[in-house]
Amino acid sequence: MPEIPPTTRKSSRKIYWFIGTGLMVTIALIVSALGHQSHSSPPSISSWPSSAASPSNGPREEQRAAPGKHPPRRVPRGPVGESDGVVPDDVTVFDDAFPAVANLDPRLLTALRQAASEAADDGTKFYVNSGWRSPAYQNQLLREAVSKYGSEKEAARWVATAATSLHVKGKAVDIGRPDAAEWLSKQGAEYGLCQIYRNEPWHYELRTNAIAQGCPRMYANPTQDPRTQQ
């Protein structure tokens, strides 16, 4: 075999070195590009949590308690406000600044405050979810109830008309927080405060005879109350 000149061998080694180096650089660039893409690209929607993949962009609906469990928040969606009896959070029976409290029948309000003062010794506060209401507020609540329950007949089990509502007359109050309603269910009669409807453990009215005789038998719901059928 003929001997390869030294110059030719050096040239060949240089060529191989350049080719090898070029391949290594090319591979490194490809790997780097793939790694950058994997870090910068967002995960597919299918890999996100369901709450992130399907966000709710609509308005937050008012959360109301299930009937018969806890007092509902009477928060309207229309133009009525505090002057109509709308009650913000944490209003107590002592907050005269709010018409929902100040416009209650004076005898009912006095009894509520006497009971609330006694309950405070047990660590119980009487919050007002709803008290006096204007006719406009009552009518709006009734319209919303018809929409919610599907008919006027079903809505009447929870909301009276403005003409018959004891709230509009200032003679009824919805007590917030289950502990306060429970306190009143046990001791309210001592102050003439009685639950009137079995399906509304938060709804209280004044019955002065209850101080001596106990509270009268409850109606199953407002549709059985003769006062709401006028």
C-alpha positions as CSV (number, residue, x, y, z in Angstrom):
1,M,0.0,0.0,0.0
2,P,1.5,3.4,-0.9
3,E,2.3,5.6,2.0
4,I,0.1,8.7,2.5
5,P,2.0,11.9,2.7
6,P,2.0,13.6,6.2
7,T,0.4,16.7,4.7
8,T,-2.5,14.8,3.3
9,R,-3.1,13.0,6.7
10,K,-3.2,16.4,8.5
11,S,-5.7,17.7,6.0
12,S,-7.9,14.7,6.5
13,R,-7.8,15.0,10.3
14,K,-8.8,18.7,10.0
15,I,-11.7,17.9,7.8
16,Y,-12.9,15.2,10.2
17,W,-12.5,17.5,13.1
18,F,-14.5,20.3,11.4
19,I,-17.2,17.8,10.5
20,G,-17.4,16.3,14.0
21,T,-17.5,19.7,15.6
22,G,-20.2,20.9,13.3
23,L,-22.3,17.9,14.1
24,M,-21.9,18.4,17.8
25,V,-22.8,22.1,17.6
26,T,-25.9,21.3,15.4
27,I,-27.1,18.6,17.9
28,A,-26.6,21.0,20.8
29,L,-28.6,23.7,19.1
30,I,-31.4,21.2,18.3
31,V,-31.6,20.0,21.9
32,S,-31.5,23.5,23.3
33,A,-34.3,24.6,21.0
34,L,-36.5,21.6,22.0
35,G,-35.8,22.2,25.7
36,H,-36.8,25.9,25.4
37,Q,-40.0,25.0,23.5
38,S,-41.0,22.5,26.2
39,H,-40.5,25.1,29.0
40,S,-42.1,28.1,27.2
41,S,-45.2,26.4,25.7
42,P,-48.2,26.3,28.0
43,P,-49.7,22.9,28.9
44,S,-52.6,21.7,26.9
45,I,-56.1,22.5,28.2
46,S,-56.7,18.8,28.8
47,S,-54.0,18.9,31.5
48,W,-55.3,21.9,33.4
49,P,-57.6,21.5,36.4
50,S,-61.3,21.6,35.3
51,S,-61.8,24.9,37.2
52,A,-59.1,26.5,35.1
53,A,-60.2,25.0,31.8
54,S,-63.7,26.1,32.2
55,P,-63.8,29.4,34.1
56,S,-67.2,31.0,34.9
57,N,-67.2,34.5,33.4
58,G,-70.8,35.3,34.2
59,P,-72.0,37.3,37.2
60,R,-71.8,35.7,40.6
61,E,-75.2,34.5,41.6
62,E,-76.5,35.3,45.0
63,Q,-76.2,32.4,47.4
64,R,-79.3,31.6,49.2
65,A,-79.8,29.0,51.9
66,A,-81.9,26.0,51.2
67,P,-85.5,26.4,52.4
68,G,-86.0,25.5,56.0
69,K,-82.3,25.4,56.8
70,H,-81.0,28.9,57.4
71,P,-82.4,32.4,56.9
72,P,-82.2,33.6,53.3
73,R,-80.4,36.8,52.4
74,R,-82.9,39.2,51.0
75,V,-80.6,40.9,48.5
76,P,-82.5,42.2,45.4
77,R,-81.1,42.6,42.0
78,G,-82.9,45.8,41.1
79,P,-82.8,49.4,42.0
80,V,-84.2,49.2,45.6
81,G,-81.8,50.0,48.4
82,E,-81.4,50.5,52.1
83,S,-84.2,53.1,52.1
84,D,-86.5,50.3,51.0
85,G,-85.4,48.0,53.7
86,V,-82.5,46.2,52.1
87,V,-80.1,45.1,54.9
88,P,-76.3,44.8,54.5
89,D,-74.3,42.3,56.4
90,D,-73.9,42.4,60.2
91,V,-76.9,44.7,61.0
92,T,-78.3,44.0,64.5
93,V,-81.6,44.8,66.2
94,F,-79.9,47.8,67.8
95,D,-78.9,49.5,64.5
96,D,-81.5,52.4,64.1
97,A,-79.6,53.8,61.2
98,F,-81.2,51.3,58.9
99,P,-84.9,51.7,58.0
100,A,-85.3,47.9,58.0
101,V,-84.8,48.1,61.8
102,A,-86.0,51.6,62.6
103,N,-89.3,51.2,60.8
104,L,-90.3,48.0,62.7
105,D,-93.3,48.2,64.9
106,P,-92.0,49.8,68.2
107,R,-93.5,47.1,70.4
108,L,-91.8,44.4,68.3
109,L,-88.5,46.2,68.3
110,T,-88.6,46.7,72.1
111,A,-89.2,43.0,72.6
112,L,-86.4,42.1,70.2
113,R,-84.0,44.3,72.0
114,Q,-84.9,43.0,75.4
115,A,-84.4,39.4,74.2
116,A,-81.2,40.4,72.4
117,S,-79.8,41.9,75.6
118,E,-80.5,38.6,77.4
119,A,-79.1,36.5,74.6
120,A,-75.9,38.5,74.6
121,D,-75.1,37.0,78.0
122,D,-75.1,33.6,76.3
123,G,-72.8,34.9,73.6
124,T,-75.6,35.1,71.0
125,K,-76.2,38.2,68.7
126,F,-79.4,39.0,67.0
127,Y,-78.6,40.0,63.4
128,V,-81.4,41.1,61.1
129,N,-81.6,39.6,57.6
130,S,-84.7,41.4,56.8
131,G,-87.1,43.6,58.8
132,W,-89.4,46.3,57.5
133,R,-89.7,46.5,53.7
134,S,-91.2,48.9,51.3
135,P,-93.9,47.7,48.9
136,A,-91.5,48.1,46.0
137,Y,-89.0,45.8,47.7
138,Q,-91.6,43.3,48.6
139,N,-92.9,43.2,45.0
140,Q,-89.5,42.7,43.7
141,L,-88.8,39.8,46.1
142,L,-92.1,38.2,45.0
143,R,-91.2,38.5,41.3
144,E,-87.8,36.9,42.0
145,A,-89.6,34.1,44.0
146,V,-91.9,33.4,41.1
147,S,-88.9,33.2,38.7
148,K,-87.1,30.9,41.2
149,Y,-89.9,28.5,42.1
150,G,-91.7,28.6,38.7
151,S,-95.2,29.8,39.7
152,E,-97.0,32.2,41.9
153,K,-98.5,29.3,43.8
154,E,-95.1,28.0,44.8
155,A,-93.7,31.4,45.4
156,A,-96.5,32.2,47.9
157,R,-95.1,29.6,50.2
158,W,-92.1,31.9,50.8
159,V,-93.0,35.4,49.9
160,A,-96.3,37.3,50.4
161,T,-97.6,40.2,48.3
162,A,-96.9,43.8,49.3
163,A,-100.6,44.1,50.3
164,T,-100.5,41.3,52.8
165,S,-96.8,41.1,53.9
166,L,-96.2,41.5,57.6
167,H,-92.8,42.9,56.7
168,V,-94.3,45.8,54.8
169,K,-96.4,46.5,57.9
170,G,-93.3,46.4,60.1
171,K,-94.6,43.5,62.1
172,A,-92.2,40.8,61.1
173,V,-88.4,40.3,61.3
174,D,-86.1,37.6,59.8
175,I,-83.4,36.8,62.3
176,G,-80.0,36.0,60.9
177,R,-77.7,33.2,62.1
178,P,-79.1,29.9,63.2
179,D,-77.8,30.2,66.8
180,A,-80.0,33.3,67.3
181,A,-83.1,31.6,65.8
182,E,-82.4,28.6,68.0
183,W,-82.2,30.8,71.1
184,L,-85.5,32.4,70.2
185,S,-87.2,29.1,69.5
186,K,-86.4,28.1,73.1
187,Q,-86.8,31.4,75.0
188,G,-88.6,33.8,72.6
189,A,-92.0,33.2,74.1
190,E,-90.9,34.9,77.3
191,Y,-90.7,38.1,75.4
192,G,-93.7,37.5,73.2
193,L,-91.6,36.6,70.2
194,C,-92.9,33.6,68.2
195,Q,-92.0,31.7,65.1
196,I,-95.1,31.9,62.9
197,Y,-94.3,29.6,59.9
198,R,-92.9,26.1,60.3
199,N,-90.9,26.4,57.0
200,E,-89.3,29.7,58.1
201,P,-87.5,29.3,61.4
202,W,-86.0,32.7,61.0
203,H,-89.4,34.6,60.7
204,Y,-90.5,36.1,64.1
205,E,-93.5,38.2,65.1
206,L,-94.8,39.7,68.3
207,R,-97.5,37.7,70.2
208,T,-97.9,39.3,73.6
209,N,-100.2,36.5,74.8
210,A,-97.3,34.1,74.4
211,I,-95.6,35.5,77.6
212,A,-98.3,33.8,79.7
213,Q,-99.7,31.2,77.3
214,G,-96.8,30.2,75.1
215,C,-96.6,30.7,71.3
216,P,-99.6,29.7,69.2
217,R,-99.5,26.7,66.8
218,M,-97.4,27.5,63.7
219,Y,-98.7,27.6,60.2
220,A,-97.0,25.2,57.8
221,N,-96.2,28.1,55.5
222,P,-97.6,31.6,54.6
223,T,-100.3,30.1,52.3
224,Q,-102.1,28.8,55.4
225,D,-102.1,32.1,57.2
226,P,-105.4,33.9,56.7
227,R,-103.7,37.3,56.9
228,T,-101.8,36.6,53.6
229,Q,-105.0,35.5,51.8
230,Q,-106.8,38.9,52.0
